[in-house]
């Protein structure tokens, strides 16, 4: 499995492959079930949870409505504090900025804090092409990187791996791993810590993302669980943070709300173990240089869409993944993007363009529209609404090209336009049903309906439709 | 009371017994059911699959077909959710202020059957008898979009002889999802397989719900597995027995 995403098969095919992996499904079921229960418990103890969600939505909406103002303010404050702000229109620009900064620091390696934005732009691959080695320092990201694998969850990127698989991987791929390493989680963490500590102490450059960027103060915020982030943010000489433009919040006080919503929704904790915030540089303490790379990469296009823009409220908590019945069965790789699950299904097609590739066009359909995601989203993103909206864009992008589905939908619309046509179609369906039925049910069907009938019997259309019964027994028309 | 029946194209063709059951229960309770015969489809399939332009004439037709009826009742939570939640959106897409006004007038008058019984008629005991072990699956549109909560189970608990048993992980989606069941058939079946396993675990003879579409999916699996479990719309259970 390669580390990059493009060229993945569309969701239905990738999902089929994932569904065949019983170990994966068992891992996912246990992991998502555990996080779901933890989240429900810590959310349940807050009587004001619904008000917090409304506040979170309002804060993000305010930031997005006047994003231009807040971004410029952020740039001013960061610059005042001794940082340097770079603006990147797309992944290529952002990667080029980072590569130049690492080279300017005279380094050929960086340590990395877990970051979605840098995965989105495939920074590690771009750095490797430029001869620079990136060391992921989050334990799960390290597991993914050592396995030349892809993350399958926003918060728990190695959710698809169990501990014996991780022990085998460490023994094989992690320099200095003890030969007698067991699959005891404490031993695994200790081995990783020893490996990473050498990197923290030697690396001159660190690359991070940020959970929030405060316009009012120019502060960046990273929340994490392991302390590796704190190491990266404080030990190296140069710190480069690649941050999506939608991460800005207007004021420092807004963090009061966001830092209550995020850990409870994400890890199911009241507060995460490490919260680091910083402004620019401080002589004699921490990095000597701080660079903030503000990344667009499709975000302004999403912002222009009146429904799609709600996805930019996302704070990457992954609560929607953990409750999603589709994600629970397919895992994250099937979504062909660093953003899996329900949020990925609406974010990825917007960042890439709904018609950019077969994966993006298939993602809005990777949902039953059950609404479990909307129910838990801490910033109230109506994901089902956005999904149907994006499905409309997928269909509109393909108008004029013939397809069996388009033909069928057009025919159905014509039939439904007149009750007489519909009644005639019902008689045809009843006739077809009588031909196919065996013992009151319809078994395996040919052609496009085989997808239904491979595992499911189909009902036989009734001998007498409701409207026929009504006209016979009640007579009058209304 | 004069009550309009929105049968839904799906029930009309495949599950007319559920619609007849709605008529039977309402008439038994002394109400006058009318059926606008010009009705066809609310547009849910088109809308949810992305054919939103094709959906516009269907919404226009819907508001015409049900104009002037104070209470409209339907044995499908997902079609009612389409009417209440997304008809306004279709009018927005059509950029038609007249249609938006018509939708704003029609949509709130459309209610799912159990919602109508409990909220409008104030009835939980419809005088039904059904001496069987039943488990109930809350379908997603009923549970999350319409917020039916315990209305269907309050009605079921009042049925003579009915033993209602809890369904494990009841609130998880069954995997039907309209065209999802075909477009993502493997995932749909994987979800449905877990749902049908939970249904079998209850030992129930009957799986009940307020959406025949979800029941067609789970029932199709239960039938293929020769499980012996029947699926039934809640309305059909409420119509059984002699009545009040």
Interface residues (C-beta under 8 A of the other chain):
Chain A: X11 X12 X15 X16 X19 X25 X325 X326 X329 X330 X364 X365 X366 X367 X368 X369 X370 X371 X372 X374 X375 X385 X388 X391 X392 X393 X394 X395 X396 X405 X409 X410 X412 X413 X415 X416 X417 X418 X419 X422 X426 X429 X430 X441 X443 X448 X449 X451 X452 X454 X455 X456 X457 X458 X459 X461 X462 X464 X465 X466 X467 X469 X470 X471 X474 X477 X478
Chain B: X7 X9 X11 X12 X13 X14 X15 X16 X17 X19 X20 X33 X34 X35 X36 X37 X38 X39 X40 X41 X43 X45 X46 X47 X48 X49 X50 X51 X52 X53 X54 X55 X57 X58 X61 X86 X89 X93 X140 X141 X144 X145 X171 X172 X173 X175 X176 X177 X178 X179 X180 X181 X182 X183 X184 X185 X186 X187 X188 X189 X190 X191 X192 X193 X216 X217 X219 X220 X221 X223 X224
